[in-house]
Amino acid sequence: MAVVAALGTVSSSRPLLAQAQPVDTTVASCARTPTPIGRMDDTVYASLRSVGPDTLPEWYRRALLESLIQDFTLPSPLDVPVVGGPVHAPAHAAEHMRGVVITALGLGATRGRHLPPRRAPPPQRHDEDQPPAVQPESVSVAITAEVEFALHRDGRLGSPRIFTSSLSPTFDASLLHSVLALDSSDAVSASSAPIRDDSLVLIFTARDSRDSTELQEPLFHATVPVWMMDRPVFARRNNPIPQYPENAERARIGDEVSYAFVVDATGAPRMETLRLLHGKYQDFQRAILAVLPEWKFLPAMISGCPVAQAVRMPIRFRADY
């Protein structure tokens, strides 16, 4: 039985926001139907950032972002199969995922260890299918999706593709359609784009969390269900450890790389949801990406049902010799 809970209606406070309409969300597939414990008001924000050294003037970026928002149509029903972290947290992410420390010991030797979970009892021996007990916390839906596209000097938009999936095909398609609709409307091609090169790669993001470092505008408002989570995501033991890059080890260079991704109801990381949050050196990022698809997790649980959950996981590389 699919677990479906009504989100209520989407509200609009200005013409640029999506029009009001009822939306639903699917959070799990289970024999039982988890019942929400309440509802909360939520806002999904849109942002626009450039990739590479070239940037857009803020006035042009704001105008482009508002045009993309105006061309966005919220799908109905909206099937959102992912939950986030505690509803009182500043962003939807599982805070218990403390990550991994990778230590270079010299002579090519590498040691890895998992950091203990947040808010968990002191480390103790336990079966991997029975992780340490944690306090139940309230969670709601998590929405993050990104579309990559090229802005050409003549103002045309091209090569749009889903860069980060929300795992909701209809929502991803609506975000992609915003770029296609804006390009076909000739709204941005009336004048040339203020860029130095022939084209500039941009990322159009929809995310249900506020980021003061980005230019963001509300995409839509909704009343969303809240559930009590029995257990968040836990990494299983004996997952492969990323190899310390040889060049970085010789230079005794370290880094802390942080990724956000979704662990689905089977305990698998969904690589199409992967987002780099922090990291200086690509060698460390490649080392993580070489093993992350092989990682296994215990999925989050709501009312005994496994659900997909958005998590953040930092991995720290350091040379200790």
N, C-alpha and C positions, 0 to 999 in steps of 0.2 A: 504494500500500500504506500503510495506516495504521500509524504507529509506536506500538506499545503496549508498555508495560513495567510489570510487576507492581510495585506499591508494597509488597507484603508484607501484613502484618496490622496492623490498628489495635489498639493496646493500651489498656487501661483501668486506671487506678489508683484510681478512686473511682466510686461509682454514677452521679454526674452526667455522666460522660464517655460518649461514644458506645460502644455495645457492639462488641466485637472482631469484625471481619469482613474478608475479603480485598477489596482495592480495586485498580483499575488506573488508568492514566493514558494519554491519547493526547497526544503532544506535536508531531506533525508528520504531514503527508501527503507522501510521497516514494517514489520508486521503490526506494530502499534503506532499510534499517532501521538507524538508529543504535543502536549497542550501548552500554549504560551501562558506565561504567568502575568503578562501585562503587555503594554504597548508604550512606545516612546516616539517622539518626533525626531526625525533625522533629516539631514541635508546632504545631498551629493553635490560636490563641487567640481567644476571644470577648470582645467589649467592648460597652459600652452608653453612649452619650453623648446629651445633649440638644441641641436646636437652639433658639437664642434665649436671652434673658436668664434665663428661669426654669430652675431646676435641681431635681433630686431629692435628698433626703437620702441619704447614702451607704448607710445600712442598707436603704432601700427599693430603691435601684438595684442593690445586690448581690443582694438577694432576687429581684428581677425577672430579673436576668441569669442567676442559677443556675436559675431556673425555665425560662427559654428554652433553656438548655443541656440541661436534663433532657428537654425535648421535642424535641431535635434527633436526627434519625436519619441517619447517614451513608449516602449512596446507594452501592450496589454494582452494577456497577462505577462508580468515580468517574473520569470522563473529565476530566482537567485538561489543557487544550491550551496552557498558558502556562509558560514557564520564567522564572526570575528572574535576579538578578545572581550574582556569585561567591559560592560557598557559604561562604566565610570572612567575607563582609561582614555587618554587623550587621542589615541588612534586605535583602529581595529587591528590588533595583533596579539598573538598569544604570548603573554609576558613570561611564561614559565620556560620558554625555549632559550636557555642560557648559552647554547652553542658549544663549540669545541675549541680547545687550545692545541695547536700543532707546534711542537718544539723540535728544532734542528739540533742534534747532538754532535754534529761533526762526523766526518768520514761517511757521509751519506745516510747515517742513521736518523730515523724520525720517530718521535713518540707523540701519541695523541691521547687526549682525555676529554671526556664530556664534563662540562660544568654542571653542578647540581641544579635542579629546578628551583625557580623562585617560589617562595612561600611554601616550600615543602619541608617535611621534617628532616633532621640530620640524615646524611647518607646512611643507608642500611641495606643489608642483603635482601633481595627480593627476586622473585621470578619475573622475567621480562614481560609476561602477560599480566602481571599484577604490579603495576608501578606504585610508587609511594602515594599514599592518600593525600588529596588536596581538598581544600574547601570548595564546595560548589559555588559557582559564580554565574551571574546573569549575563547572557550574551544576546546579540542580535545579528542581523544579516550584515555581510561585508561585501561591498561593491568596489572593485578596482578594475578598470579596463583602460587600455591605451591604444591609440591608432597612430602609426607613423606615416608621414607623407612628406612630399617635397614641395617647397614653395619656390617657383621659378621666378626669374627676374622680371618676366613679363606679367607676373601676377597670377599665372595659372597654378593650380594645385595638381600634383600627379603622384602616381605610384602609391596610393594608400593601401595599408595592410594592418591587420591586427598585430600589435606589438606585444601587448599583454592581455590575456583573455580573462574575462570575469567568470568564465565557465557557464555563462548564460548566452547561448547562441543568438537569441533575439536582441539582447542588450548590446552585444558586440556588433551585431549587424546595424543597429540603430546608430551607434557611435560612428561606424564606418560610413553610413549613409550621410551623416552630417557633412563630411568632407566632400563626398561625391556631389551632394546637392549644392554646396556652396560653390564648387568649381563650375558646375553646369549653369549656375545662375548669373555668372559673369560679374558678381558683386565685387570680387577682389581683383579682377583682371582689367578694370577700367583704367587703372594706372599701374605703372611699374612698381615692383616691390623694392624697398630700400635695402638691398643686400649687395655685397661686394662681388660675390661669385655668381656663377650662372644659376645656382640653386642652393637652397638651404633646407636641411632635414629638420622637421618639426615633430614633436610628440604632443598629441591632443589627449589629455587624461581626464577621466571621470573617477573620482574617489570620494568615499564617504568620511573623509577626515580633513580637518583644516591644517594648512601648512603656511605659516607666516612668512616663509622664505620664498614663496611662489606667488605669482599673480593668479588669483583664483576668483571665480564668480560662481554663484549658485546655479546649478543645472536644473535641479528639481528638489522639492520638499516632499516628504512622505511620513506617514505614521506607520511604524514598523513593529512587528511582534518581538517580544523578548521571551527567551527561554532560560530555564535553569540548567546549566551544563553540569553533568555528573563528573566528567573527566576531560581535561584538555588533551591535546596531542602530546605524545611522548616518543622520543626516538628510541628505537630498539637497540639492544646491545649488538656489538660486533659489526656495526656498519663500517664500510671501508673508509679509512682515513686519507684525506688528501695528502699527496706527496709534496714535501717542501721543495720549491723550485731550486735547481742546482745553482743557477747564477745568483739568486738571492741569498742562498746559504753561504756561498763563497764570499759574498760582499757583506754578510751578516746584516742583511736587511730584513725587516719584518713588516707586517701589515695587519690590519683588522678589516676583514671583509664581511659585510652584512647583506644578506639576501632576504627578501620577502617572497613567499610562495604559498600555495595552497596544498595541504595534505588532504587527500580525498578520503571518502568513507572506507576505502580498502586499505588505507595506510600508506598509499603511494604518493610521492611528491609529483605534482602536476607541473611539468616544466614549462608549459605554455603560459603559466601564471607568474613565472619568475621575474623578479625585479631587483636590480642592483640598488641597494640603498647607500652603501658606503664602501670605498675601497680605492686605493691609490694605484696599485700595480696590476696590470692585466695577467701577469704570470701567476699570481695567487688566485685570481678569479678563474683562470683556466684550470688550475689544479682542483678547485672545488667542483667546477662543472664536469670534470672527468669522472667524478664518483657520485655526485648527488643523485643522478637518476637511479642508482643502485640502492639508495638508502631505503630502509623500511621503518615505518612508524606505527605506533598504536594510535588508531584514529580517535578523535574526540567523540564523546558520547553524550547524548541528550535523551533522558528517559529510557536508557538501555538501547538506544538506536545509534549506530555509528553515523557521524556527519562529517562533511568536509569543513575544514577550519583554516583560516588565513593565519600564518605564523611568520615571525621574523627570527632569523637565526644568524648570530654573529660567529665568525670563525677567526680566531686570532693566530697569527703566525709569528713566532719569535725565535731568535737564535740565542741559545743559552750556553755557549761554549767560547 
